[in-house]
Amino acid sequence: MSGWQLAGFLLCVAIATWAQSITGFALALILLGLASLLQLAPLPDVANVAMVLSLASAAVALRGSRRSLNRGIWRATVSGSVVGVAVGVAIMGWLQANVVMLLRLLLGVVVIACAVVVLLRAKTLPRTSSRLSFGVFGFLSGVLGGLFSASGPPLVYQYYRQPLSLDEVRDTLVATLAAGSLVRLGMVVPAGHFSLRSLLLCALSVPLAMAVTWWMRRHPPAWRRETVLKVVCALLIVTGVGLIGPAVKALVR
């Protein structure tokens, strides 16, 4: 990587971490999308960095968050997510490339549809969903994470509809995505898919991501729930477009 590419990558890390500090997700989605758009680094390496950054940011963000972390929801979601990640990784190794791109296209459409639904139905549910519901959404999140490194959208749709405070939604979402990253990391490293470039980028990015997370935890923006919801929907739409674009190009070829 050239100096300009490295500087651009670190800027993308800062932007992605800032977004995650506000919404509880989007670090991997934004980092993968920007790095792909600007061609800063190979996507497998960026995905590896995103996994490590998710863990590092969660370690900082969740310090002192015992009151805002909903352990019941977290356990129910992670129990489904662990199985889903394994299934997603297995499916990725089995499917042909053109089928994967078709699924990527469909995923992009679903993500945009979820954003529209969340935005139009901004009112929260009258009561918290069942543990089984969180387990199912955790499984879907894990499958998408194993397939496309895009585990956030199902959980965002599920969590932001719940009658919970923004802090509770954000911190539980951060903890859940971090658990998924840990599972994926445990599969990637033994398989030999964690390159020296990934390690170098992690060494440079982790201190920056932790610093941004630390700053945002101490200086959070005083945004209303409706404003955060609009930011979440905008990020989902950008993610959906980012998934659809490369898939359409690949299928046309």
N, C-alpha and C positions, 0 to 999 in steps of 0.2 A: 504493500500500500504506500502511496505517496503521502507527503506531509499534508497536502490539502485534503486527501481522502480521509486520513486519520482525524484531522480537525473537524471535518464534516460529520464523521461518524460520532465523535464525542458530542457534537452539537445535537445530533439526533438522539443520543442517549439522554442528554439533559431535557430535551423537549418531551420525550416519552416518559421519563421519570416524573416530570412536572404534572403531566396529564394523569398518571396513575395516582399521584399523591392527592389529587382532587376527586377522582371518580372511583378509585379502587381497582381499576383494570387499565388495559390499553398499552401497557409498557411494551409487551411483545408485538402487539398488532402495529403500533406506530413505528417501532424500531424496524420491524421487518418491512413494512410498507415504504418507509423513507429510504432505507438502505437499498431496497430493490429499485425504487424509482431513480435514485441518484447513482446507482451502481457503485456503491462504496466498498462492498465486501461480498463474498459468496454467501448465499442465503443459509446454507447449513451452518456456517460459522456464526452468522448473525443469530440464528435460532439458538445455538449453544450459549452465546453471550446473553441472550434474553432470558434464558432459564436461570443462569447464575445471578443476573441482575435482579430478577424477581425475588430470589431468595435473600439477597443482600438488602434490597429495599424493604422487604417484609421484616427482616431482623431489626431494622431501625424504626419502621413505622409502627410495629406492634409492641414496642417497649412501653409499658405502663398502660396498655389498652385492655386490661382485664374486664373493666366494666362494659366496654363497647363491643367486645368480641363475643358473639353468640355461639357458645360452644356446641349447643345442641344442633343448630343448623349446620355448623362447620363439620361436625362428625357425620351427620347424615349425608351431606354433599360429598365429602371426601371418600366415604365408603363406596359410593357409586363411581366417583372419578377415578379411583385406583384401577377398578376393573375396566373402565372405559378407555383409559390410556393404553393398557395392554391390548385391548381389542383394536384400537385405532392403529397402533404400530403394526400389528399383525395384518390388518387389512391393507395398509400401505404397501407392505412387502408382497402381497398377493395380487393386487390389482395391476392391470396394465396402465401405462402412462396416459393413454387417451381417456380411459375410464376415470382416472384420478382427476384429470382436467375437467371432465364433465361434472363430477361431483363438486369440484371447486367452484364451477360456475353456478351450480344449484345452491351451494352454500352461500355464495355472495348474494344471490337473490333472497334467500331466507333471512340473512342478516339485515338487509335493507328493509324487508318486510317487518322484522322484529322492531327495528327502529321506529318505523311508522306507527306500529301498534302501540308501542310504549308512549310515543309522543301524543297520540290521539286519546289514549286511555291513561292520562297522567294520574288519575285518582288511584290511591292505594287500595288494596284489597281490604275488606272489612275485618279479616282475621288472618293470622299467619298460616301459610300452607302447611300441609302435613309433612312429616319426616320422609315418607315414601316419595312425595313429590320432589323434595330436595335431592333424594337419592337418584331419582330418574334424571333430573336435570344435571346432576353431577356426572352421571354416566354419559349423557350426551356431550357434556363439556369435555370429558376425558377422551371420547372417541375423536372429536374434532381436534383436540390437542395432539393426539397421536398421529392423526392424518395430516393436518395443515398447520400445526402450532397456533391454532386460533380457538383456544378453549374458552375465551371470555364471553362471547355473545349469549349462549344459553343461560349462563349464570347471571349476567347483567339483566336479561329479561325477567328472570325469576326473582332476583333479589330486590330490584328497584320497584317491584310491585308490592312488596311486603310492607305492613304497617310498622316499620322500624325507623329509628332515627338515621340521619345520614352517616353519622359516625359509626353506627352499628353495621349499616350496610357496607360502608367502605372497608372497615377493618376486617369484617368477616369475609368479604370478597378477596381482600389481599391475602389473608391467611389460607383461603381455599386454593387460590391460584398458585401460591407458593408451594403448597403440598403437592399439587399436580406437577410443578416444575421439578420438585425433588424426585418424584417417581420417574419422570422422563429422563432426568439426569442419571439416575441409577440404571437406566436401560442403555443410554447412549455411551457412557464411559466404558463399561465392560466390552461393548461391541466394537470399540476402537474408532468411534465416530467423533471424538473430541480432539480436534487438530491442534497443532502448536500455535497456529494463527488465532484460533479461538481462545487459547490460554493467554496469549499476549493481549488480545483485545479485552479480555476479562480483567487482567491486571491493571489496565489503564482506565477501564470504564467503571469498575466497582467503586473506587473512592469517590468519583464524581456523582454516581447515582446515590450513594449513601449521604453525601453532602447535600444534594438537592432535596432528598427525602427529609433529612434532619431539619433543613431550613423551612420546608413547607409545613412540617408538623408544628413548628413554633410560630409560624406566621401564616396560618391558613386564611384563604380568602373568605370574606363574610358573604358567601353567596346563598341565595334562597334555594330550596329544594327544586323549584321549577327551573331555575337557571342551570343547576347541576344536571338536571334531567335533559335539558336541551343540549348541553355539552356532550353528555353520554350518547344521545341520539345522533349528533353530528359525527362523533367518532365511529359509531356503528355504520353509518352511511359511507364514510370514507373507507372503512374496512371492507364493506361489501363491494364498493367500486374497485378497490385494490385487488380483491379476489377475482372479480369478474373480468377485468381487463386482460391480465396475462392468460386466463383460461380461454377467452375468446380468441386471442392471437394464436395460441397453441392449437386450438381446434380448427381454425381457418387454414392454418398451414397443412 
